[in-house]
Amino acid sequence: MLSSPLMLRSVMTVGAWTMVSRVLGFARDMLIASRLGAGPVADAFFVALKLPNLFRRLFGEGAFNAAFVPAFAGTLATQGRANAQALAERMGTLMTLWLGLLVVLGMVFMPQVMQVLAPGFTDNPAKFALAVELTRITFPYLLFICLTALVAGVLNGLDRFAAAAAAPVFFNLISMATLLFLTPYVATPGHALAWGVTASGVVQLALVMWATAQAGMALNLLRPPAVTTEVRQVLKRMVPGIIGAGVVQLNLAVDIIIASLLPSGAISFLYYADRVAQLPLGVIGVAVGTALLPLLSRQLRSGQALSAHRSMNRAVELALLLTVPAAVGLAVASGPIIAALFQRGAFGAVEAAASSAALVAYAVGLPAFVLVKVFAPAFFARGDTATPVKVGLGAVALNLGFNLMLMGPLQHVGVALSTALAAWVNALLLGWLLMRRRDWVVDRRSRRTVPRILVAAAIMGMAVAALGWLLPAGAGSVERALVAAALITAGGTVFLGAGVALRAFDPREVLRMLRRRRVPQAAR
């Protein structure tokens, strides 16, 4: 319950550390932009960072936690700490063996992997060799961070949230420290960052291992392997999550492959733009989607079909209420926002303009990305995991087709726009299937509210555009930050006023809905 002191304390702990991590993440990206800019070294490093992260998201974190944490918590509650610890150690051993082998193979065959992931780099032998070398340095991070996810799941099962929530902070801190202090001693700043990535994985794993020992459950991750019934159940439950995550990661891999074929800097421009677009997507999409799945599951199991329809409609309204103005604001003010965040040092006005153009394209798809996270739980709650995966695979094929059509005339902006268009097809098809099955019926309130949200966002967009035209372009970092802050503040104020005037939403009801959604997100 929300009134539980333990739950409130957990929410505050996770929320505080998450905010710290996000702020430091932007500080890290600002530092990278100032030191590396958007040249060949930056492109090579971002590919080196992307590859272990693709596998991390595939085998660790979401898919693994969704299968492991309930099994660990259930074993802890019914069979005691010793059996729960044994389950965690057996899973840790299997993960160490499997991912250790994957890391070794990846490092040995990295040139071949790079030819597939970044084929465009082969035209520049020096850039290709640098990407291979940096990725070999970062690839062990995959093993460390996936084990960190496992141990963090144990901590969450023990109601210990601080260390797991604080661990990502060290990724940002160590990355910045190595870039600042290790660069003079290695070949390029990219090498310093790559070593920082792997070092941060070691530190994060050490932190959560220490925390489990403090909690009275010191784990031995080299325990002799044994595939017990509980282990098989966890592995079986991981399969749908891995397939679903694989669709998303395949989309990201397609974007990297296409961007590598474009002129130098394209991968960097997309990275910086995506980092800005991910802020509202990560906060809103994860929060709404995470809260909706258990709610729909309970309502459907209880035979409350009408309540399930009502929950879907309110979730769609909330998602659009938060993402449409964010998308319009990012699109209209993309230039000042990118300039305020990244334009300094090696990242000049040309690089800022290229990244802001990509941000406009990503912003087009922002509501669709979040709607996918709203619609997918409606299938999952009914036991249908296949349909979202099939639709997602179709979106991957569309993304590739759009990329091939748009990469020529629009360059890197075409890659971002292709991702946005594929996301809209994905979202609209999922929504259409739900309506055709009568699993989602748009009620009178949504038919009245959603158009008013769109009108309020349009008014906000025109106001921000007019203010941006009136304000002078900032010559220095402080001036650029002030311009961006003024546009963001004005946009939020205008949207709030227009939304209330049009009766698009009731601020008090929105606050109540947001408070209800904090609990499931923090308890992950």
C-alpha positions in Angstrom: 0.0 0.0 0.0 1.1 3.5 -0.6 0.8 4.4 3.1 3.3 1.7 4.0 6.4 3.4 5.5 8.6 0.8 3.9 7.1 1.4 0.5 7.3 5.2 0.9 10.9 4.9 1.9 11.7 2.7 -1.1 10.0 5.0 -3.5 12.0 8.0 -2.2 15.2 6.0 -2.3 14.8 4.7 -5.9 13.4 8.0 -7.1 16.3 10.1 -5.6 19.0 7.8 -7.0 17.3 7.6 -10.4 17.2 11.4 -10.6 20.9 11.7 -9.6 21.8 9.1 -12.3 19.8 11.0 -15.0 21.4 14.3 -14.1 24.9 12.8 -14.1 24.1 11.1 -17.4 23.4 14.4 -19.1 26.6 15.8 -17.5 28.5 12.8 -18.9 27.1 13.3 -22.4 27.9 17.1 -22.2 31.5 16.3 -21.3 31.8 13.7 -24.1 30.4 16.2 -26.6 32.8 18.8 -25.5 35.9 16.5 -25.7 35.0 14.2 -28.6 32.5 16.2 -30.6 30.9 14.1 -33.4 33.9 12.9 -35.3 35.3 9.4 -36.0 36.5 8.8 -32.5 33.0 9.6 -31.1 31.3 7.4 -33.7 33.7 4.5 -32.9 33.0 4.9 -29.1 29.3 5.0 -29.4 29.3 1.8 -31.5 31.6 0.3 -28.8 29.1 1.3 -26.1 26.1 0.2 -28.1 27.1 -3.4 -28.7 27.4 -4.6 -25.1 24.3 -2.5 -24.2 22.4 -4.4 -26.9 23.2 -7.7 -25.3 22.8 -6.3 -21.8 19.2 -5.3 -22.6 18.6 -8.6 -24.3 19.9 -11.0 -21.6 19.9 -8.9 -18.5 17.7 -6.3 -16.8 14.1 -6.3 -18.1 13.8 -9.9 -19.4 15.8 -11.4 -16.6 14.4 -9.4 -13.8 10.8 -10.1 -14.9 11.5 -13.8 -14.6 14.0 -14.0 -11.7 12.6 -11.5 -9.1 9.2 -13.2 -8.7 10.8 -16.6 -8.5 13.4 -15.4 -6.0 10.8 -13.6 -3.9 8.4 -16.6 -4.0 11.2 -19.0 -3.0 12.2 -16.7 -0.2 8.7 -16.5 1.1 7.8 -20.2 0.9 11.1 -22.1 1.2 13.4 -19.7 3.2 16.6 -17.8 2.7 18.8 -20.8 2.1 16.8 -22.0 -0.9 16.4 -18.5 -2.3 20.1 -18.0 -2.0 20.8 -21.3 -3.8 18.5 -20.3 -6.6 20.3 -16.9 -7.0 23.7 -18.6 -7.0 22.7 -21.2 -9.6 21.3 -18.6 -11.9 24.5 -16.5 -11.3 26.7 -19.5 -12.2 24.8 -20.2 -15.4 24.9 -16.5 -16.3 28.6 -16.3 -15.6 29.3 -19.4 -17.8 27.1 -18.3 -20.7 28.0 -14.7 -20.8 31.7 -15.4 -20.1 31.7 -17.6 -23.2 29.8 -14.9 -25.2 32.4 -12.3 -24.2 35.3 -14.4 -25.2 33.8 -15.3 -28.5 32.8 -11.6 -29.1 36.3 -10.4 -28.4 37.9 -13.0 -30.7 35.5 -12.4 -33.6 35.0 -8.7 -33.1 36.2 -7.7 -36.6 33.6 -10.0 -38.1 30.9 -8.7 -35.7 31.9 -5.1 -36.6 31.6 -5.9 -40.3 27.9 -6.8 -39.6 27.1 -4.1 -37.1 28.9 -1.2 -38.8 29.6 -2.1 -42.4 30.2 1.5 -43.4 33.3 1.6 -41.2 35.1 -0.8 -43.5 35.6 2.0 -46.0 37.8 3.8 -43.4 40.3 1.2 -42.1 41.5 3.4 -39.3 38.0 4.0 -38.0 37.1 0.4 -38.3 40.2 -0.7 -36.4 39.4 1.9 -33.7 35.9 0.6 -33.4 37.1 -3.0 -33.0 39.6 -2.0 -30.4 37.2 0.1 -28.3 34.5 -2.6 -28.5 37.0 -5.2 -27.3 37.7 -3.0 -24.3 34.0 -2.4 -23.5 32.6 -5.9 -24.2 33.4 -7.4 -20.8 31.0 -4.8 -19.4 28.3 -7.1 -20.7 29.2 -9.8 -18.2 29.6 -7.5 -15.2 26.4 -5.5 -15.7 24.2 -8.6 -16.3 25.6 -10.1 -13.1 24.9 -6.7 -11.4 21.2 -7.0 -12.6 21.0 -10.5 -11.0 22.4 -9.4 -7.7 20.2 -6.2 -7.8 17.2 -8.5 -8.2 18.2 -10.3 -5.1 18.5 -7.0 -3.2 15.0 -5.9 -4.4 13.7 -9.3 -3.3 15.1 -8.6 0.1 13.6 -5.1 0.2 17.0 -3.5 -0.1 16.8 -0.8 -2.8 19.5 1.8 -2.2 22.6 0.0 -3.6 20.8 -1.3 -6.7 19.4 2.1 -7.4 22.8 3.8 -6.8 24.8 1.5 -8.9 24.1 3.3 -12.3 25.5 6.5 -10.8 29.0 5.0 -10.9 28.7 4.4 -14.6 28.4 8.1 -15.1 31.0 9.1 -12.5 33.7 6.7 -13.6 33.1 7.5 -17.3 33.6 11.2 -16.6 36.6 10.6 -14.3 38.4 8.4 -16.9 37.7 10.9 -19.7 39.1 13.7 -17.6 42.1 12.0 -16.0 43.0 8.9 -18.1 43.0 10.6 -21.6 46.6 11.8 -21.4 47.8 8.3 -20.9 45.9 6.4 -23.7 45.7 6.7 -27.5 42.5 8.7 -27.7 39.7 10.0 -25.4 37.6 7.2 -26.8 40.0 4.7 -25.2 39.7 6.4 -21.9 35.9 6.3 -22.1 36.0 2.6 -23.1 38.1 1.6 -20.1 35.8 3.7 -17.9 32.8 1.7 -19.2 34.4 -1.7 -18.2 35.7 -0.3 -14.9 32.2 0.9 -14.0 30.8 -2.6 -14.6 33.3 -4.0 -12.0 32.5 -1.3 -9.5 28.7 -1.7 -9.9 29.0 -5.5 -9.4 31.3 -5.0 -6.4 28.8 -2.5 -4.9 25.7 -4.8 -5.1 27.7 -7.9 -4.0 28.8 -5.9 -0.9 25.2 -4.9 -0.3 24.0 -8.5 -0.4 26.7 -9.5 2.0 25.6 -6.7 4.3 22.0 -8.0 4.0 23.1 -11.5 5.2 23.1 -13.2 1.8 26.7 -13.2 0.5 26.5 -14.8 -2.9 28.9 -17.3 -4.5 28.4 -16.8 -8.3 30.9 -19.7 -9.1 28.8 -22.4 -7.4 28.8 -25.7 -9.3 25.9 -25.5 -11.8 22.7 -27.4 -11.3 19.6 -26.9 -13.5 16.9 -27.4 -10.9 13.1 -27.1 -11.4 13.2 -23.5 -10.2 16.0 -22.6 -12.5 14.2 -24.2 -15.5 11.1 -22.1 -14.6 13.1 -18.9 -14.6 14.8 -19.7 -17.9 11.4 -20.6 -19.4 9.8 -17.4 -18.3 12.8 -15.4 -19.7 12.1 -16.6 -23.3 9.1 -14.3 -24.1 11.0 -11.3 -22.6 14.1 -12.0 -24.5 12.1 -12.4 -27.8 10.3 -9.1 -27.1 13.5 -7.3 -26.1 15.2 -8.8 -29.2 12.7 -7.1 -31.5 13.6 -3.7 -29.9 17.3 -4.4 -30.0 17.1 -5.5 -33.7 15.5 -2.2 -34.5 18.4 -0.4 -32.8 20.9 -2.6 -34.6 19.3 -1.7 -38.0 19.7 2.0 -37.1 23.4 1.5 -36.3 24.1 -0.5 -39.5 22.4 2.2 -41.7 24.0 5.1 -39.9 27.5 3.5 -40.3 27.0 3.8 -44.1 26.5 7.6 -43.8 29.2 10.3 -43.5 31.3 10.5 -40.4 29.4 11.9 -37.4 26.0 10.4 -38.2 26.1 7.9 -35.4 27.1 10.7 -33.0 24.3 13.0 -34.1 21.8 10.2 -33.6 23.2 9.4 -30.1 23.0 12.9 -28.8 19.5 13.4 -30.2 18.3 10.1 -28.8 19.6 10.9 -25.4 17.4 13.9 -25.2 14.3 12.0 -26.6 14.8 9.1 -24.2 14.2 11.3 -21.1 10.4 11.7 -21.5 10.2 8.2 -23.1 12.0 6.5 -20.2 10.1 8.3 -17.5 6.6 8.3 -19.0 6.6 5.1 -21.0 8.1 2.9 -18.3 5.9 4.4 -15.6 2.6 4.0 -17.4 3.3 0.6 -19.0 4.7 -0.9 -15.7 1.7 0.3 -13.7 -0.9 -0.8 -16.3 0.1 -4.5 -16.6 -0.7 -5.6 -13.1 -3.8 -3.4 -12.9 -5.2 -4.9 -16.1 -4.3 -8.4 -15.0 -6.1 -8.1 -11.7 -9.2 -6.5 -13.3 -9.4 -9.2 -16.0 -8.9 -12.1 -13.6 -11.7 -10.6 -11.5 -14.0 -10.4 -14.5 -14.1 -6.6 -14.4 -14.1 -6.0 -18.2 -15.6 -2.5 -17.9 -12.9 -1.5 -15.4 -10.2 -2.8 -17.7 -11.6 -0.7 -20.6 -11.7 2.3 -18.4 -8.1 1.7 -17.2 -6.9 1.5 -20.8 -8.6 4.7 -21.8 -7.2 6.6 -18.8 -3.7 5.2 -19.5 -3.9 6.3 -23.2 -5.1 9.8 -22.1 -2.3 10.1 -19.5 0.3 8.9 -22.0 -0.8 11.4 -24.7 -1.2 14.2 -22.1 2.4 13.8 -21.1 4.1 12.9 -24.4 2.3 15.0 -27.0 3.4 18.4 -25.4 6.8 16.9 -24.8 7.1 15.9 -28.5 5.9 19.3 -29.7 8.2 21.1 -27.4 11.2 19.0 -28.4 10.5 19.5 -32.0 9.9 23.2 -31.9 12.8 24.0 -29.5 15.2 21.3 -30.6 17.9 23.7 -31.6 18.1 25.7 -28.4 17.8 22.5 -26.3 20.7 20.7 -28.1 22.8 23.9 -28.1 22.3 24.4 -24.4 23.2 20.8 -23.5 26.0 20.0 -25.9 27.4 23.0 -27.8 30.8 23.6 -26.4 34.4 22.5 -27.0 34.6 20.1 -29.9 30.8 20.1 -30.4 30.2 23.3 -32.4 27.2 24.9 -34.1 27.3 22.6 -37.1 27.2 19.5 -34.9 24.4 21.0 -32.8 22.3 21.8 -35.9 22.7 18.2 -37.2 21.7 16.7 -33.9 18.7 19.0 -33.4 17.4 17.9 -36.8 17.6 14.3 -35.7 15.8 15.3 -32.4 12.9 16.7 -34.4 12.5 13.4 -36.2 12.7 11.4 -33.0 10.1 13.7 -31.4 7.7 12.8 -34.2 7.6 9.3 -32.9 7.7 10.0 -29.2 3.9 9.5 -28.6 4.0 6.3 -30.6 6.9 4.9 -28.6 4.9 5.4 -25.4 1.6 4.1 -26.8 3.3 0.9 -27.7 4.2 0.5 -24.0 0.6 1.2 -23.2 -1.0 -1.2 -25.7 1.4 -4.1 -25.2 0.3 -4.8 -21.6 -3.3 -5.1 -22.8 -2.1 -8.2 -24.8 0.2 -9.5 -22.0 -2.6 -9.3 -19.4 -4.7 -11.6 -21.6 -1.8 -14.1 -22.0 -1.1 -13.0 -25.6 2.7 -12.5 -25.8 2.9 -13.5 -29.5 0.9 -10.6 -31.1 3.1 -7.7 -29.9 6.2 -9.6 -31.0 4.8 -10.3 -34.5 3.8 -6.7 -34.9 7.2 -5.6 -33.6 9.0 -7.8 -36.1 6.9 -6.2 -38.8 7.9 -2.8 -37.5 11.6 -3.9 -37.8 11.1 -4.7 -41.4 9.3 -1.4 -42.0 12.1 0.4 -40.2 14.7 -1.2 -42.6 12.6 -0.3 -45.6 12.1 3.3 -44.5 15.8 3.6 -43.8 16.7 2.4 -47.3 14.3 5.0 -48.8 15.2 8.0 -46.6 18.9 7.6 -45.9 19.8 9.0 -49.3 17.8 12.3 -49.3 17.7 12.9 -45.5 21.0 11.3 -44.3 21.1 10.7 -40.6 17.7 12.4 -40.1 16.2 9.7 -42.3 17.4 7.1 -39.8 15.7 8.9 -37.0 12.5 9.5 -39.0 12.4 5.9 -40.1 12.4 4.8 -36.4 9.6 7.2 -35.7 7.4 6.1 -38.6 7.9 2.4 -37.8 6.9 3.2 -34.2 3.7 4.8 -35.4 2.8 1.8 -37.5 3.6 -0.5 -34.5 1.4 1.6 -32.2 -1.5 2.1 -34.6 -1.6 -1.6 -35.5 -1.6 -2.7 -31.9 -4.4 -0.3 -31.1 -6.4 -1.4 -34.1 -6.1 -5.0 -33.1 -7.2 -4.3 -29.5 -10.3 -2.4 -30.8 -11.1 -5.1 -33.3 -11.0 -7.7 -30.5 -13.1 -5.4 -28.3 -10.3 -5.5 -25.8 -10.2 -1.7 -25.9 -13.3 0.4 -26.5 -12.6 4.1 -26.7 -15.1 5.7 -24.4 -16.9 9.1 -24.6 -14.4 10.8 -22.3 -11.4 9.8 -24.4 -13.1 10.9 -27.6 -13.7 14.3 -26.0 -10.4 14.7 -24.2 -7.7 13.5 -26.7 -8.6 16.2 -29.4 -8.4 18.9 -26.7 -5.0 17.7 -25.7 -3.8 17.9 -29.3 -5.2 21.5 -29.6 -3.6 22.6 -26.4 -0.3 21.1 -27.6 -0.6 22.9 -30.9 -1.2 26.2 -29.1 1.8 25.6 -26.9 3.9 24.8 -30.0 3.0 28.1 -31.7 3.7 30.0 -28.6 7.2 28.4 -28.1 8.0 28.9 -31.8 7.0 32.6 -31.6 9.1 33.1 -28.4 12.1 31.3 -30.0 11.9 33.6 -32.9 11.8 36.7 -30.6 14.7 35.6 -28.3 18.2 36.2 -29.5 20.4 33.1 -30.0 22.7 32.7 -27.1 26.4 33.3 -27.8 27.7 31.6 -24.7 26.8 28.5 -22.7 25.0 30.5 -20.0 23.0 32.4 -22.5 22.0 29.3 -24.5 21.0 27.6 -21.2 18.8 30.6 -20.3 17.1 30.6 -23.7 16.3 26.9 -23.5 15.0 27.3 -19.9 12.8 30.2 -21.0 11.3 28.2 -23.9 10.7 25.1 -21.7 9.1 27.2 -18.9 7.0 29.1 -21.3 5.9 25.9 -23.1 4.8 24.2 -19.9 3.0 27.3 -18.7 1.1 27.8 -22.0 0.1 24.1 -22.2 -1.1 24.1 -18.7 -3.2 27.2 -19.2 -4.6 26.0 -22.6 -5.3 22.5 -21.3 -7.2 23.8 -18.3 -9.1 26.4 -20.4 -10.1 23.8 -23.0 -10.9 21.3 -20.2 -8.5 18.8 -21.7 -7.6 17.6 -18.2 -8.1 18.3 -14.5 -4.7 18.9 -12.8 -5.9 17.4 -9.6 -6.8 14.1 -11.3 -3.5 14.0 -13.2 -1.6 14.3 -9.9 -3.7 11.5 -8.4 -3.0 9.2 -11.3 0.8 10.0 -11.2 0.9 9.2 -7.5 -0.7 5.9 -8.1 1.8 5.0 -10.8 4.9 5.7 -8.7 4.6 2.6 -6.6 4.9 -0.1 -9.3 7.7 1.7 -11.0 9.8 2.1 -7.9 9.1 -1.5 -6.8 10.6 -3.0 -10.0 
